[in-house]
């Protein structure tokens, strides 16, 4: 394997918002030094491999960004919006909704399930399956 400059990953620095998205965290809840800095690919890999206490706590307790909330509830981001959920939720708030799902959550889960089934049907057809 060549060790030419082209073969090595660039030390490209990403904006904190990009790094937060890749880490699945809500940026405003991250420490100031994370929010105000830029993160290299190597630093991001290190955060993923050996998350500091603040990152573990954010992932465990939240507040969580909408993609994480949607995933944990089994709905789409659009479904959250239709339900009026526009702010991040904590793990406790998500668990509350999961323990006693309101009607909107049950309906959005069903809608999301149907969309995923349709996407799979289309993908199977494109692969030549029936």
Secondary structure, DSSP 8 states (H G I E B T S, - for coil): ----GGGS----EE-HHHHHHHHT--GGGS-HHHHTS-EEHHHHHHHHHS--HHHHHHHHH--B-HHHHHHHHTS-HHHHHHTT--S-B-HHHHHHHHHT--HHHHHHHHHHHHHHHHHHHHHHHHTT--
